[in-house]
């Protein structure tokens, strides 16, 4: 009975959707186009994450405002 009471008061968080790496690229013929910008500090291979008001690098912390 104690377990039922604990579960009844428990609020479930919505599950976060995972972003697949394949969504970061566009394939057109034999050409690969990257959708996101690269980090200017870290160099090619490290993408900037897109937020509502900014782009940020998860590796070095670089951020720039969207404008």
mmCIF file of the N, C-alpha and C atoms, coordinates in Angstrom:
data_MODEL
# 
_entry.id   MODEL 
# 
loop_
_atom_site.group_PDB 
_atom_site.id 
_atom_site.type_symbol 
_atom_site.label_atom_id 
_atom_site.label_alt_id 
_atom_site.label_comp_id 
_atom_site.label_asym_id 
_atom_site.label_entity_id 
_atom_site.label_seq_id 
_atom_site.pdbx_PDB_ins_code 
_atom_site.Cartn_x 
_atom_site.Cartn_y 
_atom_site.Cartn_z 
_atom_site.occupancy 
_atom_site.B_iso_or_equiv 
_atom_site.pdbx_formal_charge 
_atom_site.auth_seq_id 
_atom_site.auth_comp_id 
_atom_site.auth_asym_id 
_atom_site.auth_atom_id 
_atom_site.pdbx_PDB_model_num 
ATOM 1   N N  . UNK A 1 1  ? 0.811  -1.176 0.000   1.00 0.00 ? 1  UNK A N  1 
ATOM 2   C CA . UNK A 1 1  ? 0.000  0.000  0.000   1.00 0.00 ? 1  UNK A CA 1 
ATOM 3   C C  . UNK A 1 1  ? 0.869  1.261  0.000   1.00 0.00 ? 1  UNK A C  1 
ATOM 4   N N  . UNK A 1 2  ? 2.012  1.221  0.654   1.00 0.00 ? 2  UNK A N  1 
ATOM 5   C CA . UNK A 1 2  ? 2.907  2.371  0.705   1.00 0.00 ? 2  UNK A CA 1 
ATOM 6   C C  . UNK A 1 2  ? 3.464  2.686  -0.681  1.00 0.00 ? 2  UNK A C  1 
ATOM 7   N N  . UNK A 1 3  ? 3.731  1.650  -1.483  1.00 0.00 ? 3  UNK A N  1 
ATOM 8   C CA . UNK A 1 3  ? 4.251  1.860  -2.831  1.00 0.00 ? 3  UNK A CA 1 
ATOM 9   C C  . UNK A 1 3  ? 3.225  2.546  -3.714  1.00 0.00 ? 3  UNK A C  1 
ATOM 10  N N  . UNK A 1 4  ? 1.959  2.198  -3.563  1.00 0.00 ? 4  UNK A N  1 
ATOM 11  C CA . UNK A 1 4  ? 0.905  2.813  -4.372  1.00 0.00 ? 4  UNK A CA 1 
ATOM 12  C C  . UNK A 1 4  ? 0.787  4.301  -4.052  1.00 0.00 ? 4  UNK A C  1 
ATOM 13  N N  . UNK A 1 5  ? 0.925  4.661  -2.779  1.00 0.00 ? 5  UNK A N  1 
ATOM 14  C CA . UNK A 1 5  ? 0.833  6.061  -2.388  1.00 0.00 ? 5  UNK A CA 1 
ATOM 15  C C  . UNK A 1 5  ? 2.013  6.856  -2.955  1.00 0.00 ? 5  UNK A C  1 
ATOM 16  N N  . UNK A 1 6  ? 3.208  6.259  -2.970  1.00 0.00 ? 6  UNK A N  1 
ATOM 17  C CA . UNK A 1 6  ? 4.377  6.938  -3.513  1.00 0.00 ? 6  UNK A CA 1 
ATOM 18  C C  . UNK A 1 6  ? 4.211  7.174  -5.009  1.00 0.00 ? 6  UNK A C  1 
ATOM 19  N N  . UNK A 1 7  ? 3.714  6.183  -5.722  1.00 0.00 ? 7  UNK A N  1 
ATOM 20  C CA . UNK A 1 7  ? 3.554  6.300  -7.159  1.00 0.00 ? 7  UNK A CA 1 
ATOM 21  C C  . UNK A 1 7  ? 2.421  7.247  -7.517  1.00 0.00 ? 7  UNK A C  1 
ATOM 22  N N  . UNK A 1 8  ? 1.396  7.353  -6.687  1.00 0.00 ? 8  UNK A N  1 
ATOM 23  C CA . UNK A 1 8  ? 0.267  8.227  -6.970  1.00 0.00 ? 8  UNK A CA 1 
ATOM 24  C C  . UNK A 1 8  ? 0.695  9.691  -6.924  1.00 0.00 ? 8  UNK A C  1 
ATOM 25  N N  . UNK A 1 9  ? 1.612  10.063 -6.047  1.00 0.00 ? 9  UNK A N  1 
ATOM 26  C CA . UNK A 1 9  ? 2.067  11.436 -5.925  1.00 0.00 ? 9  UNK A CA 1 
ATOM 27  C C  . UNK A 1 9  ? 3.205  11.785 -6.874  1.00 0.00 ? 9  UNK A C  1 
ATOM 28  N N  . UNK A 1 10 ? 3.701  10.803 -7.590  1.00 0.00 ? 10 UNK A N  1 
ATOM 29  C CA . UNK A 1 10 ? 4.840  10.992 -8.474  1.00 0.00 ? 10 UNK A CA 1 
ATOM 30  C C  . UNK A 1 10 ? 4.395  11.630 -9.792  1.00 0.00 ? 10 UNK A C  1 
ATOM 31  N N  . UNK A 1 11 ? 5.077  12.690 -10.210 1.00 0.00 ? 11 UNK A N  1 
ATOM 32  C CA . UNK A 1 11 ? 4.764  13.361 -11.462 1.00 0.00 ? 11 UNK A CA 1 
ATOM 33  C C  . UNK A 1 11 ? 5.789  12.912 -12.502 1.00 0.00 ? 11 UNK A C  1 
ATOM 34  N N  . UNK A 1 12 ? 5.308  12.432 -13.631 1.00 0.00 ? 12 UNK A N  1 
ATOM 35  C CA . UNK A 1 12 ? 6.203  11.972 -14.688 1.00 0.00 ? 12 UNK A CA 1 
ATOM 36  C C  . UNK A 1 12 ? 6.587  13.137 -15.589 1.00 0.00 ? 12 UNK A C  1 
ATOM 37  N N  . UNK A 1 13 ? 7.878  13.225 -15.904 1.00 0.00 ? 13 UNK A N  1 
ATOM 38  C CA . UNK A 1 13 ? 8.368  14.247 -16.817 1.00 0.00 ? 13 UNK A CA 1 
ATOM 39  C C  . UNK A 1 13 ? 8.127  13.772 -18.246 1.00 0.00 ? 13 UNK A C  1 
ATOM 40  N N  . UNK A 1 14 ? 7.857  14.705 -19.151 1.00 0.00 ? 14 UNK A N  1 
ATOM 41  C CA . UNK A 1 14 ? 7.730  14.277 -20.552 1.00 0.00 ? 14 UNK A CA 1 
ATOM 42  C C  . UNK A 1 14 ? 9.080  13.804 -21.073 1.00 0.00 ? 14 UNK A C  1 
ATOM 43  N N  . UNK A 1 15 ? 9.065  12.762 -21.876 1.00 0.00 ? 15 UNK A N  1 
ATOM 44  C CA . UNK A 1 15 ? 10.313 12.201 -22.383 1.00 0.00 ? 15 UNK A CA 1 
ATOM 45  C C  . UNK A 1 15 ? 10.912 13.134 -23.430 1.00 0.00 ? 15 UNK A C  1 
ATOM 46  N N  . UNK A 1 16 ? 12.212 13.347 -23.322 1.00 0.00 ? 16 UNK A N  1 
ATOM 47  C CA . UNK A 1 16 ? 12.934 14.221 -24.228 1.00 0.00 ? 16 UNK A CA 1 
ATOM 48  C C  . UNK A 1 16 ? 13.270 13.448 -25.500 1.00 0.00 ? 16 UNK A C  1 
ATOM 49  N N  . UNK A 1 17 ? 13.000 14.069 -26.642 1.00 0.00 ? 17 UNK A N  1 
ATOM 50  C CA . UNK A 1 17 ? 13.319 13.420 -27.908 1.00 0.00 ? 17 UNK A CA 1 
ATOM 51  C C  . UNK A 1 17 ? 14.805 13.569 -28.193 1.00 0.00 ? 17 UNK A C  1 
ATOM 52  N N  . UNK A 1 18 ? 15.425 12.487 -28.614 1.00 0.00 ? 18 UNK A N  1 
ATOM 53  C CA . UNK A 1 18 ? 16.838 12.527 -28.955 1.00 0.00 ? 18 UNK A CA 1 
ATOM 54  C C  . UNK A 1 18 ? 17.001 13.056 -30.371 1.00 0.00 ? 18 UNK A C  1 
ATOM 55  N N  . UNK A 1 19 ? 17.995 13.909 -30.560 1.00 0.00 ? 19 UNK A N  1 
ATOM 56  C CA . UNK A 1 19 ? 18.272 14.448 -31.882 1.00 0.00 ? 19 UNK A CA 1 
ATOM 57  C C  . UNK A 1 19 ? 19.300 13.542 -32.557 1.00 0.00 ? 19 UNK A C  1 
ATOM 58  N N  . UNK A 1 20 ? 18.924 12.963 -33.654 1.00 0.00 ? 20 UNK A N  1 
ATOM 59  C CA . UNK A 1 20 ? 19.813 12.066 -34.369 1.00 0.00 ? 20 UNK A CA 1 
ATOM 60  C C  . UNK A 1 20 ? 20.852 12.856 -35.146 1.00 0.00 ? 20 UNK A C  1 
ATOM 61  N N  . UNK A 1 21 ? 22.041 12.326 -35.254 1.00 0.00 ? 21 UNK A N  1 
ATOM 62  C CA . UNK A 1 21 ? 23.098 13.004 -35.996 1.00 0.00 ? 21 UNK A CA 1 
ATOM 63  C C  . UNK A 1 21 ? 22.749 13.155 -37.469 1.00 0.00 ? 21 UNK A C  1 
ATOM 64  N N  . UNK A 1 22 ? 21.918 12.265 -37.974 1.00 0.00 ? 22 UNK A N  1 
ATOM 65  C CA . UNK A 1 22 ? 21.549 12.348 -39.383 1.00 0.00 ? 22 UNK A CA 1 
ATOM 66  C C  . UNK A 1 22 ? 20.705 13.583 -39.679 1.00 0.00 ? 22 UNK A C  1 
ATOM 67  N N  . UNK A 1 23 ? 20.115 14.210 -38.656 1.00 0.00 ? 23 UNK A N  1 
ATOM 68  C CA . UNK A 1 23 ? 19.321 15.420 -38.885 1.00 0.00 ? 23 UNK A CA 1 
ATOM 69  C C  . UNK A 1 23 ? 20.204 16.651 -39.028 1.00 0.00 ? 23 UNK A C  1 
ATOM 70  N N  . UNK A 1 24 ? 21.506 16.557 -38.767 1.00 0.00 ? 24 UNK A N  1 
ATOM 71  C CA . UNK A 1 24 ? 22.414 17.683 -38.881 1.00 0.00 ? 24 UNK A CA 1 
ATOM 72  C C  . UNK A 1 24 ? 22.992 17.841 -40.291 1.00 0.00 ? 24 UNK A C  1 
ATOM 73  N N  . UNK A 1 25 ? 22.697 16.902 -41.165 1.00 0.00 ? 25 UNK A N  1 
ATOM 74  C CA . UNK A 1 25 ? 23.260 16.914 -42.513 1.00 0.00 ? 25 UNK A CA 1 
ATOM 75  C C  . UNK A 1 25 ? 22.159 16.797 -43.564 1.00 0.00 ? 25 UNK A C  1 
ATOM 76  N N  . UNK A 1 26 ? 22.424 17.382 -44.749 1.00 0.00 ? 26 UNK A N  1 
ATOM 77  C CA . UNK A 1 26 ? 21.568 17.209 -45.918 1.00 0.00 ? 26 UNK A CA 1 
ATOM 78  C C  . UNK A 1 26 ? 22.370 16.486 -46.982 1.00 0.00 ? 26 UNK A C  1 
ATOM 79  N N  . UNK A 1 27 ? 21.806 15.448 -47.538 1.00 0.00 ? 27 UNK A N  1 
ATOM 80  C CA . UNK A 1 27 ? 22.465 14.721 -48.619 1.00 0.00 ? 27 UNK A CA 1 
ATOM 81  C C  . UNK A 1 27 ? 21.790 15.093 -49.931 1.00 0.00 ? 27 UNK A C  1 
ATOM 82  N N  . UNK A 1 28 ? 22.580 15.602 -50.870 1.00 0.00 ? 28 UNK A N  1 
ATOM 83  C CA . UNK A 1 28 ? 22.065 15.912 -52.194 1.00 0.00 ? 28 UNK A CA 1 
ATOM 84  C C  . UNK A 1 28 ? 23.037 15.324 -53.210 1.00 0.00 ? 28 UNK A C  1 
ATOM 85  N N  . UNK A 1 29 ? 22.635 14.207 -53.806 1.00 0.00 ? 29 UNK A N  1 
ATOM 86  C CA . UNK A 1 29 ? 23.525 13.500 -54.715 1.00 0.00 ? 29 UNK A CA 1 
ATOM 87  C C  . UNK A 1 29 ? 24.698 12.933 -53.956 1.00 0.00 ? 29 UNK A C  1 
ATOM 88  N N  . UNK A 1 30 ? 25.891 13.349 -54.338 1.00 0.00 ? 30 UNK A N  1 
ATOM 89  C CA . UNK A 1 30 ? 27.096 12.908 -53.623 1.00 0.00 ? 30 UNK A CA 1 
ATOM 90  C C  . UNK A 1 30 ? 27.655 14.007 -52.743 1.00 0.00 ? 30 UNK A C  1 
ATOM 91  N N  . UNK A 1 31 ? 26.899 15.092 -52.579 1.00 0.00 ? 31 UNK A N  1 
ATOM 92  C CA . UNK A 1 31 ? 27.351 16.219 -51.777 1.00 0.00 ? 31 UNK A CA 1 
ATOM 93  C C  . UNK A 1 31 ? 26.700 16.183 -50.400 1.00 0.00 ? 31 UNK A C  1 
ATOM 94  N N  . UNK A 1 32 ? 27.485 16.494 -49.376 1.00 0.00 ? 32 UNK A N  1 
ATOM 95  C CA . UNK A 1 32 ? 26.980 16.548 -48.007 1.00 0.00 ? 32 UNK A CA 1 
ATOM 96  C C  . UNK A 1 32 ? 26.999 18.003 -47.561 1.00 0.00 ? 32 UNK A C  1 
ATOM 97  N N  . UNK A 1 33 ? 25.851 18.511 -47.115 1.00 0.00 ? 33 UNK A N  1 
ATOM 98  C CA . UNK A 1 33 ? 25.782 19.881 -46.615 1.00 0.00 ? 33 UNK A CA 1 
ATOM 99  C C  . UNK A 1 33 ? 25.461 19.849 -45.134 1.00 0.00 ? 33 UNK A C  1 
ATOM 100 N N  . UNK A 1 34 ? 26.206 20.631 -44.360 1.00 0.00 ? 34 UNK A N  1 
ATOM 101 C CA . UNK A 1 34 ? 25.951 20.710 -42.923 1.00 0.00 ? 34 UNK A CA 1 
ATOM 102 C C  . UNK A 1 34 ? 24.919 21.790 -42.668 1.00 0.00 ? 34 UNK A C  1 
ATOM 103 N N  . UNK A 1 35 ? 23.935 21.519 -41.810 1.00 0.00 ? 35 UNK A N  1 
ATOM 104 C CA . UNK A 1 35 ? 22.867 22.479 -41.538 1.00 0.00 ? 35 UNK A CA 1 
ATOM 105 C C  . UNK A 1 35 ? 23.292 23.526 -40.510 1.00 0.00 ? 35 UNK A C  1 
ATOM 106 N N  . UNK A 1 36 ? 24.025 23.134 -39.496 1.00 0.00 ? 36 UNK A N  1 
ATOM 107 C CA . UNK A 1 36 ? 24.425 24.052 -38.427 1.00 0.00 ? 36 UNK A CA 1 
ATOM 108 C C  . UNK A 1 36 ? 25.801 24.632 -38.699 1.00 0.00 ? 36 UNK A C  1 
ATOM 109 N N  . UNK A 1 37 ? 26.090 25.758 -38.047 1.00 0.00 ? 37 UNK A N  1 
ATOM 110 C CA . UNK A 1 37 ? 27.396 26.383 -38.166 1.00 0.00 ? 37 UNK A CA 1 
ATOM 111 C C  . UNK A 1 37 ? 28.407 25.635 -37.295 1.00 0.00 ? 37 UNK A C  1 
ATOM 112 N N  . UNK A 1 38 ? 29.683 25.743 -37.677 1.00 0.00 ? 38 UNK A N  1 
ATOM 113 C CA . UNK A 1 38 ? 30.759 25.201 -36.864 1.00 0.00 ? 38 UNK A CA 1 
ATOM 114 C C  . UNK A 1 38 ? 31.184 26.242 -35.839 1.00 0.00 ? 38 UNK A C  1 
ATOM 115 N N  . UNK A 1 39 ? 31.762 25.790 -34.744 1.00 0.00 ? 39 UNK A N  1 
ATOM 116 C CA . UNK A 1 39 ? 32.283 26.688 -33.718 1.00 0.00 ? 39 UNK A CA 1 
ATOM 117 C C  . UNK A 1 39 ? 33.563 27.342 -34.251 1.00 0.00 ? 39 UNK A C  1 
ATOM 118 N N  . UNK A 1 40 ? 33.666 28.684 -34.205 1.00 0.00 ? 40 UNK A N  1 
ATOM 119 C CA . UNK A 1 40 ? 34.881 29.328 -34.709 1.00 0.00 ? 40 UNK A CA 1 
ATOM 120 C C  . UNK A 1 40 ? 36.111 29.069 -33.836 1.00 0.00 ? 40 UNK A C  1 
ATOM 121 N N  . UNK A 1 41 ? 35.930 28.770 -32.558 1.00 0.00 ? 41 UNK A N  1 
ATOM 122 C CA . UNK A 1 41 ? 37.063 28.487 -31.678 1.00 0.00 ? 41 UNK A CA 1 
ATOM 123 C C  . UNK A 1 41 ? 37.533 27.039 -31.801 1.00 0.00 ? 41 UNK A C  1 
ATOM 124 N N  . UNK A 1 42 ? 36.594 26.093 -31.806 1.00 0.00 ? 42 UNK A N  1 
ATOM 125 C CA . UNK A 1 42 ? 36.937 24.671 -31.830 1.00 0.00 ? 42 UNK A CA 1 
ATOM 126 C C  . UNK A 1 42 ? 37.269 24.182 -33.231 1.00 0.00 ? 42 UNK A C  1 
ATOM 127 N N  . UNK A 1 43 ? 36.683 24.789 -34.248 1.00 0.00 ? 43 UNK A N  1 
ATOM 128 C CA . UNK A 1 43 ? 36.976 24.427 -35.622 1.00 0.00 ? 43 UNK A CA 1 
ATOM 129 C C  . UNK A 1 43 ? 35.974 23.448 -36.205 1.00 0.00 ? 43 UNK A C  1 
ATOM 130 N N  . UNK A 1 44 ? 36.250 22.980 -37.419 1.00 0.00 ? 44 UNK A N  1 
ATOM 131 C CA . UNK A 1 44 ? 35.338 22.061 -38.096 1.00 0.00 ? 44 UNK A CA 1 
ATOM 132 C C  . UNK A 1 44 ? 35.120 20.777 -37.301 1.00 0.00 ? 44 UNK A C  1 
ATOM 133 N N  . UNK A 1 45 ? 33.896 20.311 -37.308 1.00 0.00 ? 45 UNK A N  1 
ATOM 134 C CA . UNK A 1 45 ? 33.567 19.077 -36.612 1.00 0.00 ? 45 UNK A CA 1 
ATOM 135 C C  . UNK A 1 45 ? 32.772 19.307 -35.343 1.00 0.00 ? 45 UNK A C  1 
ATOM 136 N N  . UNK A 1 46 ? 32.821 20.518 -34.794 1.00 0.00 ? 46 UNK A N  1 
ATOM 137 C CA . UNK A 1 46 ? 32.060 20.844 -33.590 1.00 0.00 ? 46 UNK A CA 1 
ATOM 138 C C  . UNK A 1 46 ? 30.970 21.833 -33.989 1.00 0.00 ? 46 UNK A C  1 
ATOM 139 N N  . UNK A 1 47 ? 29.713 21.399 -33.893 1.00 0.00 ? 47 UNK A N  1 
ATOM 140 C CA . UNK A 1 47 ? 28.588 22.237 -34.284 1.00 0.00 ? 47 UNK A CA 1 
ATOM 141 C C  . UNK A 1 47 ? 28.159 23.155 -33.155 1.00 0.00 ? 47 UNK A C  1 
ATOM 142 N N  . UNK A 1 48 ? 27.556 24.291 -33.515 1.00 0.00 ? 48 UNK A N  1 
ATOM 143 C CA . UNK A 1 48 ? 26.921 25.171 -32.551 1.00 0.00 ? 48 UNK A CA 1 
ATOM 144 C C  . UNK A 1 48 ? 25.483 24.702 -32.362 1.00 0.00 ? 48 UNK A C  1 
ATOM 145 N N  . UNK A 1 49 ? 25.050 24.624 -31.123 1.00 0.00 ? 49 UNK A N  1 
ATOM 146 C CA . UNK A 1 49 ? 23.685 24.206 -30.816 1.00 0.00 ? 49 UNK A CA 1 
ATOM 147 C C  . UNK A 1 49 ? 22.765 25.403 -30.980 1.00 0.00 ? 49 UNK A C  1 
ATOM 148 N N  . UNK A 1 50 ? 21.605 25.179 -31.580 1.00 0.00 ? 50 UNK A N  1 
ATOM 149 C CA . UNK A 1 50 ? 20.649 26.252 -31.809 1.00 0.00 ? 50 UNK A CA 1 
ATOM 150 C C  . UNK A 1 50 ? 19.634 26.332 -30.684 1.00 0.00 ? 50 UNK A C  1 
ATOM 151 N N  . UNK A 1 51 ? 19.604 27.479 -29.995 1.00 0.00 ? 51 UNK A N  1 
ATOM 152 C CA . UNK A 1 51 ? 18.605 27.750 -28.971 1.00 0.00 ? 51 UNK A CA 1 
ATOM 153 C C  . UNK A 1 51 ? 17.679 28.832 -29.509 1.00 0.00 ? 51 UNK A C  1 
ATOM 154 N N  . UNK A 1 52 ? 16.680 29.216 -28.747 1.00 0.00 ? 52 UNK A N  1 
ATOM 155 C CA . UNK A 1 52 ? 15.706 30.190 -29.235 1.00 0.00 ? 52 UNK A CA 1 
ATOM 156 C C  . UNK A 1 52 ? 16.316 31.567 -29.484 1.00 0.00 ? 52 UNK A C  1 
ATOM 157 N N  . UNK A 1 53 ? 17.292 31.970 -28.673 1.00 0.00 ? 53 UNK A N  1 
ATOM 158 C CA . UNK A 1 53 ? 17.858 33.309 -28.801 1.00 0.00 ? 53 UNK A CA 1 
ATOM 159 C C  . UNK A 1 53 ? 19.358 33.336 -29.088 1.00 0.00 ? 53 UNK A C  1 
ATOM 160 N N  . UNK A 1 54 ? 20.000 32.169 -29.177 1.00 0.00 ? 54 UNK A N  1 
ATOM 161 C CA . UNK A 1 54 ? 21.445 32.155 -29.355 1.00 0.00 ? 54 UNK A CA 1 
ATOM 162 C C  . UNK A 1 54 ? 21.912 30.835 -29.976 1.00 0.00 ? 54 UNK A C  1 
ATOM 163 N N  . UNK A 1 55 ? 23.169 30.853 -30.423 1.00 0.00 ? 55 UNK A N  1 
ATOM 164 C CA . UNK A 1 55 ? 23.877 29.651 -30.849 1.00 0.00 ? 55 UNK A CA 1 
ATOM 165 C C  . UNK A 1 55 ? 25.003 29.442 -29.856 1.00 0.00 ? 55 UNK A C  1 
ATOM 166 N N  . UNK A 1 56 ? 25.220 28.227 -29.397 1.00 0.00 ? 56 UNK A N  1 
ATOM 167 C CA . UNK A 1 56 ? 26.262 28.006 -28.398 1.00 0.00 ? 56 UNK A CA 1 
ATOM 168 C C  . UNK A 1 56 ? 27.005 26.701 -28.650 1.00 0.00 ? 56 UNK A C  1 
ATOM 169 N N  . UNK A 1 57 ? 28.268 26.701 -28.224 1.00 0.00 ? 57 UNK A N  1 
ATOM 170 C CA . UNK A 1 57 ? 29.117 25.524 -28.342 1.00 0.00 ? 57 UNK A CA 1 
ATOM 171 C C  . UNK A 1 57 ? 29.108 24.804 -27.002 1.00 0.00 ? 57 UNK A C  1 
ATOM 172 N N  . UNK A 1 58 ? 28.856 23.511 -27.020 1.00 0.00 ? 58 UNK A N  1 
ATOM 173 C CA . UNK A 1 58 ? 28.832 22.733 -25.792 1.00 0.00 ? 58 UNK A CA 1 
ATOM 174 C C  . UNK A 1 58 ? 30.216 22.335 -25.308 1.00 0.00 ? 58 UNK A C  1 
ATOM 175 N N  . UNK A 1 59 ? 31.207 22.488 -26.168 1.00 0.00 ? 59 UNK A N  1 
ATOM 176 C CA . UNK A 1 59 ? 32.558 22.082 -25.794 1.00 0.00 ? 59 UNK A CA 1 
ATOM 177 C C  . UNK A 1 59 ? 33.332 23.206 -25.115 1.00 0.00 ? 59 UNK A C  1 
ATOM 178 N N  . UNK A 1 60 ? 33.347 24.397 -25.715 1.00 0.00 ? 60 UNK A N  1 
ATOM 179 C CA . UNK A 1 60 ? 34.166 25.492 -25.173 1.00 0.00 ? 60 UNK A CA 1 
ATOM 180 C C  . UNK A 1 60 ? 33.337 26.603 -24.528 1.00 0.00 ? 60 UNK A C  1 
ATOM 181 N N  . UNK A 1 61 ? 32.015 26.631 -24.778 1.00 0.00 ? 61 UNK A N  1 
ATOM 182 C CA . UNK A 1 61 ? 31.162 27.651 -24.160 1.00 0.00 ? 61 UNK A CA 1 
ATOM 183 C C  . UNK A 1 61 ? 30.969 28.901 -25.015 1.00 0.00 ? 61 UNK A C  1 
ATOM 184 N N  . UNK A 1 62 ? 31.509 28.924 -26.218 1.00 0.00 ? 62 UNK A N  1 
ATOM 185 C CA . UNK A 1 62 ? 31.315 30.058 -27.117 1.00 0.00 ? 62 UNK A CA 1 
ATOM 186 C C  . UNK A 1 62 ? 29.833 30.251 -27.395 1.00 0.00 ? 62 UNK A C  1 
ATOM 187 N N  . UNK A 1 63 ? 29.374 31.501 -27.423 1.00 0.00 ? 63 UNK A N  1 
ATOM 188 C CA . UNK A 1 63 ? 27.969 31.781 -27.698 1.00 0.00 ? 63 UNK A CA 1 
ATOM 189 C C  . UNK A 1 63 ? 27.864 33.036 -28.555 1.00 0.00 ? 63 UNK A C  1 
ATOM 190 N N  . UNK A 1 64 ? 26.868 33.054 -29.431 1.00 0.00 ? 64 UNK A N  1 
ATOM 191 C CA . UNK A 1 64 ? 26.577 34.255 -30.221 1.00 0.00 ? 64 UNK A CA 1 
ATOM 192 C C  . UNK A 1 64 ? 25.069 34.407 -30.320 1.00 0.00 ? 64 UNK A C  1 
ATOM 193 N N  . UNK A 1 65 ? 24.610 35.645 -30.329 1.00 0.00 ? 65 UNK A N  1 
ATOM 194 C CA . UNK A 1 65 ? 23.191 35.932 -30.386 1.00 0.00 ? 65 UNK A CA 1 
ATOM 195 C C  . UNK A 1 65 ? 22.662 35.762 -31.798 1.00 0.00 ? 65 UNK A C  1 
ATOM 196 N N  . UNK A 1 66 ? 21.420 35.288 -31.890 1.00 0.00 ? 66 UNK A N  1 
ATOM 197 C CA . UNK A 1 66 ? 20.771 35.232 -33.188 1.00 0.00 ? 66 UNK A CA 1 
ATOM 198 C C  . UNK A 1 66 ? 20.258 36.627 -33.496 1.00 0.00 ? 66 UNK A C  1 
ATOM 199 N N  . UNK A 1 67 ? 20.339 37.007 -34.733 1.00 0.00 ? 67 UNK A N  1 
ATOM 200 C CA . UNK A 1 67 ? 19.909 38.366 -35.011 1.00 0.00 ? 67 UNK A CA 1 
ATOM 201 C C  . UNK A 1 67 ? 19.335 38.467 -36.325 1.00 0.00 ? 67 UNK A C  1 
# 
